[in-house]
C-alpha cells in the first residue's frame, strides 16, 4: 500500500519523472495555436511545502528534485523542468514543490482551460484555495467519473492526466475502464497515466493492459531507482504510459532516461524501460 496524502512524497523520483514528462506533453500541445484543455483526475492539493509538514517526515524530495537542483550538466529538457520548479521558488531556496496542476498553470496560455478533480476533502479544500481567482474549474469529486461529462472537450484538444494513489486496488481496473470509456468519446485525446512500480501483481499488469487499448500509438516509460526490496513492500520506481503521445517524445526520453538512472538511481539495479508502438 502507498501512504497518501501526496504531500508525503512531494518532489520524489516519481514526481520528477511525472512532471518532467508532463512539461513535454504541455509544450507539445501548445505548439498549435488552437486552445486545449488540461484535465487532471486526481489533482491533489496543487502545491506542497518541502520544509514543513508532511514532506519533512520522509524527505523523499532529497532523493528526487534535490539531486537535480544544483547540477550544471542537465540535459535541456530536464533543465527546462528544473527551471520551472525554481520559478516557483524565486528566492532560490527549495521550499515549494508544485503538483501537476501548478505545473500546468505555469505553461497554459490565456485561452487554454483547466479542469481539476480531487476526492480527498482536505486536499480538495487546499486545491480550491490555491487556484481561487485563476479561472480554473476545481471540483471535489471522482475524477474517473468526471471524464464521462468532460469528453470530448469543446476545442477537441486535451491532455488528460490520470494519476490516482492506487491505495485502493480497484484503482488499477478503474484506470483501464476510464480510458476505455474516454477513448470511445474522445479517441484523439492525449492521455497520460502515472503508475507506481510495486511488487504486487496489479501494478505489474497495468502497463500490459494499457497496451491493449484501441489507439494508434502509445509510449511507455518507467524509472526504477532501486532493486526489489527483500520484504516485498515499497515503491521501487514508477512509470508513465501515454496514449497518442508526441512524435518526438521517444527521442527525448532516449536522451534523458540514462541520465535520470545515473543521478536518481539508489543502487546498482537502477534502470529504465522505454517502449513505443505506432500503427
N, C-alpha and C positions, 0 to 999 in steps of 0.2 A: 504493500500500500504506500502511496505517496502521501507525505504530510503536507496538507494545504491549510492555510492560505498561501497564495503565491509569494507574499512578502518574505516568507522564509527562504525562498530560492532566488530572489531577485538578483539579476546580474550574473548568474552561474553559467556554466558552459552551455547549457541548453538554451538559455536566453541569448547568448552570443550567436549561436547557430540560427535560432529562430529570427532574431531581429536583423541580423546581417542579411539573411535571405529576404525578409520582408522588405527591406530597403531596395534590394534588387528588383523585386516584383513591382513595387510602387513606382520606382523610377522608369521602369519599362512601360507601365500603364500611362505615365504622364508624357510619354513621347508623342502621343497623338493629342491633338487639340481638343477633341471631344471629351467632355467630362465623364467621370466614372464614380461609382460608389465603392466605399470600403466598408465591409460588413464583418464585424467581429462577434462571434457567437459566445465567447467566454472571455470578456474583456478585462476582468479583474478590477483593480482599483484605479488603474491608469498610470500611476506613478508611485514609486516606493523610496523610502528613506533608507540609506545604507548605513548611516552612522547612529541609528537609534532603533528601538523596537525589534520587531521580528527578525529583520535581516541580520542583526548582530548576533543572534543565537548560534547559528552555524557559520555565519560569514561566508556563504558559498560564493559570493562575488569575488572573493580573494583568489579563487581558482578559475575565475571566468574573466569578466571585464577588467579586473585589476591587472591581469597578466598582459593585457594589450595596451593599457593606459599610457605608459611612457615609452613604448617601443618606437624606434625610428626606422624600422625595416618592414613596416606593414605593407602588404600588397594593396594596391589602390582601392579595391572595393572594401577591404577591411578598414583602411584609413578613413573612408567615407563614413562608415558605421561609427567608428570611434569619435570622429569629428562631431557627429550628431549628438552622441552622449555628452561630449564636452560642451556643446552648445547649451545643453540643459543645465550644465554646471558652470556658469560663466565665471565664477571665482577661481576656477582651475582645480578645486578640490572635488574629489569623487564623493558627493553626498547624496545625490539622487540618481535613481535608475528608472528610465521610462518603461512602462508597459507597452504592449503593442499599439494601443490606441494613441498614445502620445507620440510614438514613433511615426505613426501615420499622419497625425496632425501636423508634424513638422514638415511633411512632404506634400500634403494635399494642396491643390490650388483652390482659388476662390469658388469655382463652380463645382468642385468635387464634393461629395457628401459622405458623412459617416453615420453608420447605424451600429450602436453598441448595445450588447446584451450581457447581463451578469445576474446570475441566480442567487449568489450569496448575498444576504441582506446588508451586511456591514460593508463589503466591498462595493456593492451597488450604490450605497449612500456616498461613499468616497468618490466613486466614479461620477456620480451626478455633481458633486461639489467641484471636482477637478475640471469638468467640462461645462460648467454653468456659464451661460453667456457667450458660448462659442458657436452657436448654431448647430450643435451636434445633438442628434436624437439618441437619448440614453433610456433604456428600459430595463426594469428589474424583471427578469423572467428567463425562460428557457430558450436559449439561442438556437437549439436544434429545431424546435417547433417554429421559431420565427422565420426560418428560411422559406417556409411554405407561403407566408404572406409577402415576403420581400422579393422573391424571384418570380419573373425576371424584373430587374430594376428599370425605371423609366429610360435611362440612357442606353440600356442594353450593353453596358460595360460594367464589370465589377470584379473586385478582388474579395474573396470570402476567406477569412482566416478562421479555422476551426481548431481550437487547442484546449479541450476540456482537461480537467485534472486527472481523469481516469481513476479516481478513488473508487468510484462505482464501476465494477467490472462490466456493467451494461453499457458504459460509455463507448467501448470498442465497437459493439454492434450498432449503437446509435450513430456513430460517425459514418459507418457504411450505409445505414438506412437513410440518413440525412443527405448523403451525397447521391444516392440512387434517386431520391426524390428531387434533389436540386438539379441534377443533370437532365431530368425529364422536362423541368420547367425552363431551364437556362443552360443548355448544353455548351454554349460558347463561353461561359464564365471561367475565370481563373480561380481555382480552389487550392488553398494551401493548408495542409493538415500537419500539425505537430503531434508527435507521439513519444513516449518515454521508452528507452531500451531497458527492459526488465527481463528477468528470467522466466516470468510467468508466460504461459502459452499464448494468452490473448495478445500481449504486446508483440510477441514474435510473429504472430499470424497476421496482424493488421496490415502491414505493407503488402503481404501476398494477396490479401483480399482486395486491397485498393487497386492492385494491378489488373484485376478482372473487370473493373468498371468500364462502361462503354464510352471511352474517349479516344481521340485520335493520337494524343500524345500525353505522356506523363514523365515525371522525373522524380527519382527517389535518392535522397542523400541522408547519410547518418554519420554521426561523430561519436565514436566510442572512446571515452577518455581513459578507461582502465579495463582490466580483465574482470571476469565474473567473480563475485565475492564467494568465499567458501561457504557462508551461511545461506546463500541464495537470495538475500534481501538487498535492496538498494538499487538505485538507478545508475547504470554504468555508462550511459550515453543517451542520445536522443536522435530523432530523425525528423525530416520534413519530406512530405510527399506532395508534389504539386501536379495538379491536373491542368492541362492546357498551359504549360509553362512557357516563359520567354524562350525564343530560339537560341539566345546566346548564353543562357544560364549554365548549361553544362560546361561550356568552355571556361566561364568564370570560376565555377567550383573546382574544375580540374586544376586551376592555378592556386586556389585559396585553401582547399582542404588539406593538402600536405602540410601547409604552414600551421593550420589550426591543430593538427595532430601533434606537431612538434612543440608548439607553445602551450597548448592546453592539456596535452597528454599527462597522465599521472603515473603511468608505469609503462613497461616495455610492451604491453599488449594494446596500447592505444592504436587506433586505426580509423579509417573512414571507408564508407561504402558509397559508390556513385553509380547509378543506373539510369538509363532513359529508354523510352520507347516512342517511336514515331511511326505511324502507319501511313 
